[in-house]
Amino acid sequence: MPDQGNPQQDGFIDDSLHSARQQLEGHIGDVIDQYAGRVPGGERFTPQAKQAVSGILDGLQKQLENEASNRMGNMGGALGGGNNNTNNQQSDQNGLL
């Protein structure tokens, strides 16, 4: 049976990443709004710019979640649990960075 990780630990990681992502997305959105306000007609492009940033952050968040999950799985392996490297290989192939 594959190692499912520690649900409490995974929840903490997911919550932390989600919170950090929301703060970052809000800050970047504010910067986009400020910049668009300085460029004539720039407001037309703010939805597209914010959508692009959201897509980039989605990819980054998935990579971070996979890496955190892999690290937790590796810690479980050292303690007698399973070791799951399939997510790490997949995130390396599909990664944006």
C-alpha positions as CSV (number, residue, x, y, z in Angstrom):
1,M,0.0,0.0,0.0
2,P,1.5,3.4,-0.9
3,D,2.4,5.9,1.8
4,Q,-0.4,8.4,2.1
5,G,1.7,10.9,4.1
6,N,0.7,12.5,7.3
7,P,-2.7,14.2,6.7
8,Q,-2.1,16.8,9.4
9,Q,1.3,17.6,8.0
10,D,0.0,17.7,4.4
11,G,-2.9,20.0,5.5
12,F,-0.5,22.4,7.2
13,I,1.7,22.5,4.0
14,D,-1.3,23.0,1.8
15,D,-2.7,25.7,4.0
16,S,0.7,27.5,4.2
17,L,1.2,27.4,0.5
18,H,-2.4,28.6,-0.2
19,S,-2.0,31.5,2.2
20,A,1.4,32.5,0.8
21,R,0.0,32.2,-2.7
22,Q,-3.0,34.4,-2.0
23,Q,-0.8,37.1,-0.4
24,L,1.6,37.0,-3.4
25,E,-1.2,37.0,-5.9
26,G,-2.9,40.0,-4.2
27,H,0.4,41.9,-4.1
28,I,1.2,41.2,-7.8
29,G,-2.4,42.2,-8.7
30,D,-1.9,45.5,-6.9
31,V,1.3,46.1,-8.8
32,I,-0.4,45.3,-12.1
33,D,-3.2,47.7,-11.3
34,Q,-0.7,50.5,-10.4
35,Y,1.3,49.9,-13.6
36,A,-1.8,49.7,-15.8
37,G,-2.9,53.0,-14.3
38,R,0.2,54.7,-15.6
39,V,-0.1,53.5,-19.1
40,P,-2.8,55.0,-21.3
41,G,-5.4,52.2,-21.9
42,G,-3.5,49.8,-19.6
43,E,-6.6,48.9,-17.7
44,R,-7.7,46.9,-20.7
45,F,-4.9,44.4,-20.2
46,T,-5.1,44.0,-16.4
47,P,-7.5,40.9,-16.5
48,Q,-5.1,39.1,-18.9
49,A,-2.1,40.0,-16.9
50,K,-3.7,38.8,-13.6
51,Q,-4.9,35.6,-15.3
52,A,-1.3,34.9,-16.6
53,V,0.1,35.5,-13.1
54,S,-2.5,33.1,-11.6
55,G,-1.5,30.4,-14.1
56,I,2.2,30.8,-13.2
57,L,1.4,30.6,-9.5
58,D,-0.8,27.5,-10.1
59,G,2.2,25.7,-11.6
60,L,4.6,26.9,-9.0
61,Q,2.2,25.9,-6.2
62,K,1.8,22.4,-7.7
63,Q,5.6,22.0,-7.9
64,L,6.0,23.1,-4.2
65,E,3.2,20.8,-3.0
66,N,4.8,17.8,-4.9
67,E,8.2,18.6,-3.5
68,A,6.8,19.0,0.1
69,S,4.9,15.7,-0.3
70,N,8.0,13.9,-1.6
71,R,10.1,15.2,1.3
72,M,7.5,14.1,3.8
73,G,7.4,10.7,2.1
74,N,11.2,10.5,2.2
75,M,11.1,11.3,5.9
76,G,8.5,8.5,6.4
77,G,10.9,6.1,4.5
78,A,13.7,6.9,7.0
79,L,11.3,6.0,9.8
80,G,10.1,2.8,8.1
81,G,7.3,4.2,5.8
82,G,7.1,4.1,2.1
83,N,9.1,6.3,-0.3
84,N,7.3,7.9,-3.2
85,N,9.4,9.5,-5.9
86,T,6.9,9.4,-8.8
87,N,5.5,12.8,-8.1
88,N,9.0,14.4,-8.1
89,Q,9.8,12.9,-11.5
90,Q,6.5,14.1,-12.9
91,S,6.9,17.6,-11.5
92,D,10.4,17.8,-13.0
93,Q,8.9,16.9,-16.5
94,N,6.0,19.3,-16.2
95,G,7.6,22.1,-14.3
96,L,7.7,25.7,-15.3
97,L,11.0,26.6,-13.7
